[in-house]
C-alpha cells in the first residue's frame, strides 16, 4: 500500500485554531464568551447565513416564550 504525503493537515490546523481560541476566551464568563463570539467576523458566507438564521430562530423562540409567560396571568 502506497502512501502519499499530506499537503494539508486538517487535524493539526483544527488543534491550532482550537488552542488559539481557548487562550483568548480563558477566564471569560458565558456571557462574555457569547459577546466575543458574536463580535467575530466570519469570512465564510455560509457560516454568516447560518449564524444569522440561528439568531433569528433564537429571537423568535424568545418572543414566543415571552408571549406564553404573560398569557397565563
N, C-alpha and C positions, 0 to 999 in steps of 0.2 A: 504494500500500500504506500503510495507516494503522498507526501505532504507538501503543500505549498506554503511559502512564508506569508504570514498575515501582513497585510498592508495597513490595517487599522484594528486596534484592539478596543472593541466596544466595551468590554467589561472593565478594562483599565480606565477608559475615559469616564465611564459611569462612576467609578470609585473616586476618581479625582474630583469630579463635579460634586459628588455627594459630600466628600470631605470638606471642600471649599464652602458649601452651603452650611454644613454643620458648624463650621468655625464661625461663620457670620451670624448665625441665629443662636449660638450658645448663650444661655442665660436669659433669653427673652421669654416673656410670658406668652401664653397662647394668643392673646390679643395683639401683642407686639409682632408675633410671627405672622399673623394674618394680615396686619397692616404692611409688613415688609413684603410679603408675597404679592399683595395687591399692587404694590409700588414697582414691582419688577417689570421691565419692558420685555415683552415677548417678541421674538424675531419671527417665529413661525405663525403664518396667518391662520392655520388650522387650530393651533393652541389658543390664539386670541379669540377665535369664534367659540371654542369650547369653554374658555373662561367666562366670556360674556353670556353664553347660554346658561351656564351654571349659576351665575349671579342673578339672571332673570328668574330662573326657577326658584332660587332661594328667596328672592323678593316676593314672588307670587305665593310661596308657602307661608311666609311671614304675614302677608296680608290676609290669607285665608285663616290662619291661626288667630290673628287679632280679631277677625270678624266673629269667629266662634266664641271667643272669650267674652265678648260683650253681649252676645245674643242670649246667653243664659241668665242674665241678671234681671 
